[in-house]
C-alpha cells in the first residue's frame, strides 16, 4: 500500500489512465517539496466549442481537506466508467465542456498542510482586498508564512498552483458565455454549505438572480437535500479569495455568466460523532470512519451531477430579463435581510 499522502495522486493518475483516449489530461505545472515533484493535473472532456457551456470541478486547494479532492476524483472516476456504457452521458457531452482540477495543491496533501510548500494559503492568495473587517489571521495575513492563512508576500505574483487554476479557468470557463465552477472543501461548521461569492465584501454579486434561480431548481429537484445555500459573506469575509478574483475578472467587461460555487462540507459533525478525531489533524477535516466516508462521497455525487446537468441546461432555467426582479427580491430577502421594491 502506498502512503496515504500519495493515495490521492495515485488514484487520480489511475483514473486518467483508465480514461485514456476519452479525456484530455494535461500537467499545468509541477510543484516541488523536498526531493519530490508533484504534477498538477487538469482533465477535460466534452465539447470544446467556444459557445458550449462549461463546468469546472476543483478540489485539494487545502492539503488537509482530502475529502474535497476525493469527492472530485470519485465523480471523475464514475464519469470515466459511464463513458463505456452511458449513451445519455455521451449526449450530454456533445453540448457541454467539463474540466477537472481535482488536486490543486498536491504537495500540501503530501505534507499534510493546509498551505502549499511555500506556506501560502492558496485560497487567500489572489490579489483581492476585503472591503470590510475580516477575522484576525483567518481572513488572510501577511505577517509570516509560519502562521496559517498566509497570503504570500505583498506584490508578489500568485503561487504556481493559484496561477495554474486561474489560467485554466480563464481558458476553459471564462472564454464561454456560460460557465460554473464547484470547488470542494471541508472544515467549517456542522452543516454542508454551498457558498457563492463574495468573500471580500458583504455586497451581493451582479448575478444574484441567476444564483437564486439555480438554488430554486435545486430545491425543487432535490427537495430532501440538507445543504445550506448562501453567500460566503454570511459566514466570514476574507482577503485573497480566488473565486472572487475570477468572478470579478469574468464580469468586468462582458455579459458572460460565470457562477463559481464552493462546497464546504461541515466537518464538525464528523468530529461530534467521533470526538477522538479531535486529536488528529486529519480528523478535523475528514470523515475518518469508512462508512461515513462512503456516505459523504455518495451524497455529494448527486450535487456534482446536478451541477453538470444545470450547466448543460442553463438556457432552460436562467431567468429571463422580466424574471430577474422576482429572483433578486427573494434573494435579497433570504440572504441579505432586505426587502426591496414595492410592497
Ligand atoms: Zn478549504
Boltz pocket constraint, residues with backbone or C-beta under 6 A from the ligand:
constraints:
  - pocket:
      binder: B
      contacts: [[A, 61], [A, 62], [A, 65], [A, 184], [A, 185], [A, 186], [A, 187]]
      max_distance: 6.0
